[in-house]
Amino acid sequence: MQYPIVIHKDSDSDYGVTFPDIPGCFSAGSTIEEAINMAQEAAECHIEGMLIDLEPIPTPSNIDIHKTNSDYKKGLWALIEVDISKLSLKSKRINITMPERLVRVVDQYANKYGSSRSGLLAQAVTEYMTTHQ
């Protein structure tokens, strides 16, 4: 899932990062690159905490929705990728039934994008549930 971030800087401070779609999540860095990298880590830690607490995961929105917010007027926008399926949650083995053709397609897609069948299905289910709340 790609979350928008807004990077801002006052003349006497490091770069600050705000997550419009993840309330309570903030980050910073001494350079823009560091701010983006730290934002990635902050978002993953924050969302992992939400998953542990069984809180709903916020759905990322389009940057254009936030651009009109005066709090972000002078900010620089970027997107960070958060792969919820890779967050450290306890896994449980399950047995599911799917059409054989669909299993082949899932495996091909997962392999193409460096994932596993389980990882891809976990991410797909998580993303589906966050967009259909």
Secondary structure as UniProt FT lines:
FT   STRAND          2..9
FT   TURN            11..12
FT   STRAND          15..18
FT   TURN            20..21
FT   TURN            23..24
FT   STRAND          26..29
FT   HELIX           32..52
FT   TURN            53..54
FT   HELIX           63..66
FT   TURN            67..68
FT   HELIX           70..72
FT   TURN            73..74
FT   STRAND          76..81
FT   HELIX           84..86
FT   HELIX           100..112
FT   TURN            113..114
FT   HELIX           117..131
//
